[in-house]
């Protein structure tokens, strides 16, 4: 069942990308044929018979996909050292990867906005959205931004100005990840304990 779901998701992504490229039905069918083909050698007669298309229709769709740079031909050697030409869909797959990555980024941003709204107890204003996006655009990871938010809430100052100061200070100290912040916090606590111990053990009566 899990495998079927993964296959369904992959097919849905494939279809969405194809629709984005405004492919004709013949172009879509040919692209789908190559995507599911174990042998990517372009044999127009085999393709035409499989897709129930004329050779002219296949050639027209093939040429159009080449012009749109969704497919390309790559030379490879077979087991006998003979050079053969195979259809390569790397360009199309890269388009899919880019779209999926952008989609994940947008989805992630929606999550971080929800976290801010939950902690602030109110809806974010357009300005709030711009400020949070600006932090991310500057290179602060969402994990670090959320950590700064938690720091602000913990200190009873849940506002963007305070969070901005926290991020600025962390950046000044070279903190890039939450681990950097946590490790430094542990070091500071250890230093505080050492200081307290030295103060308590100091012989104040015999101080010279």
N, C-alpha and C positions, 0 to 999 in steps of 0.2 A: 504493500500500500504506500509506504514511504517513497519507494523508488518511482511509483506511478505519479505521485505528487511532484517529485523533482522533475520528472519528464514533462509533466503538464506545465510547470513553471517555465521550463526551458523553451517549450513550444510557444507559450504565451509571449515571452520576451522576443522570440524570433519573429513572430507575427507583428508585434508592435513596431519593431525596427523596420520591417519590410513596409509597413503602412507609412511610416515616417518618410521613407524614401520614395513614396508615391509610385510604387512598382505596378506595372500592368499585371494582369492575371498570368500571362505567359511568362513574364519575368519572375514573378513570385514562384510559379511552379518549377521553373528551371533552377532557381536558387535553392528551393526546397529539395529538389532532386540531388543537387550537388552536396547539400548539407547531410543528406541521408545515404550518400553513395560511399561504398567502401573503395571503389576504384574511380578516382577522379579524372581518368583519361577521358577526354571529350570525344565520344563516338556519336556523331550526329544521328546515325541510323538507329542506334540503340536508344538514344534519348527520345527521339521522335516516336518510336514504337511504345516506349514506356509511358510517355506523357500523352499519348494519343494526339500528337501534334504533327503538322507537316514539317519537313526538313527546313523549309523556308521560314516558318514561324519560329522554330528552334534557333536558327541562325540569327534571326532578327533579335530575339530575346537575348541571345548570347552576346551579340555585339553591343546591345544597349547596356547590359550589366557591366561589360568591359569599359564602356564610355563613362559610366557612373562610378567606375573604380571600386565596385563592390566585389568583383572577382578579378583575378589576374592569372596568368599562366606561368608556372614555375617548372624549370627543367630539372629532372632528376634522373639518376641512373638506376636501372633495375638490377636484379640479381646477376644478370649476365654482363653488366657494364654498359649496356645500351642506354643511350640518353632518350628519355621519353618526356613528353610535356603533360603536366597535370594541372587541373584547375585548382587554384588556391583561394580560399575564402577568408584569408587573414584580415583583409581590410574591413570586411563586413563584421567579422567577429570583434575587431577592435572598436568599431562603432557601437556594438552592443555593450562591450565592457565600459566604454565611456559613459553611455547612457545609464547603465546600472550604477556606476560609481556616483554620477551626479544625482541619481535618484536616492542613493543611500545617504549622500551628504544632506540633501533637502529633508529627508526623513529624520535624520539625526538632529538637524536644526530644529525641526518641529518638536522633538523630544526635549531639547534643552530649553526651548521657550516654555514648554509646559512645566518644566521643573522650576523655572524662575517664577512663573505665575503661581504655582503651588506654594512656594516659599514666601512670596510677596503677599499672597492672599488677595490678589487683584489681577485684572487683565493688563497685559503690557501695552504701552502706548506705541505709536509709530516710532517715536524717538528712542524708546527702549529697544525696539527691534534693531534700529540702526546702530546703537551703541554695542549691543551684543554681537551683531554681525561684524562690526569694526574690530572687535577683539579677536575674533576668529580669523578675519582677513589679515591681521597683523602677525598671525602665526601662533597665537595662544591655542592650545588644544582645548577641546570642549571639556575634557576631563579636568584640566587645570582651571578653567573658568568656573566650573561647578564647584571645585574645591574652594575657590575664592568666595563664591556665593555662600558655601557652608561656613566659611570663616566669618563672613559678615553676619550671618544669622546667629552664629554662636556668640558673637560679641554684641548682639543686640542692635546691629546697625545694618539692617537689610535694605540697602539702597545702592544704586549703580555707582555713585561717586565713590563710596567707600570701597566697593569691589574693584574699581579702576585703580585706586591707590594701592590695594593689596597686590594686584597684578603687576603694577609698575614696580613695586618694591621687590617682588619675586623675580621679575625680569632683571632688575638691577643686580641682584645677588646671583644671577645665573641659573635660577631654577627653571627647568624646562618641563619637568613632569611632576606628578603628585608624589612620586617616590622621593624626588629631590627635596620637596617640602617636608615630607614626613621624616626623612633621614636627618635633616637639619634640626627639626623639632626635637628628635630624640637626643641629638648631640647637645642641644641647648639645655635639655632637662638634666642630662648627665653632668654637664658643667655646673648647673645650679646646685645639684646634689653635692658635688665635690666642694663647691664654695661653702655651702651650709655646713658640711662636715668639718672643713678647715676652720670655720668660725667657731663651731661648738667645741672643737678640740684645742683651740688656742688657749694658752695659759695667760689669761688677761691679768691675773694678779701679779705675775712675775714678769710682765712686759718690760723690756728695757729700751 
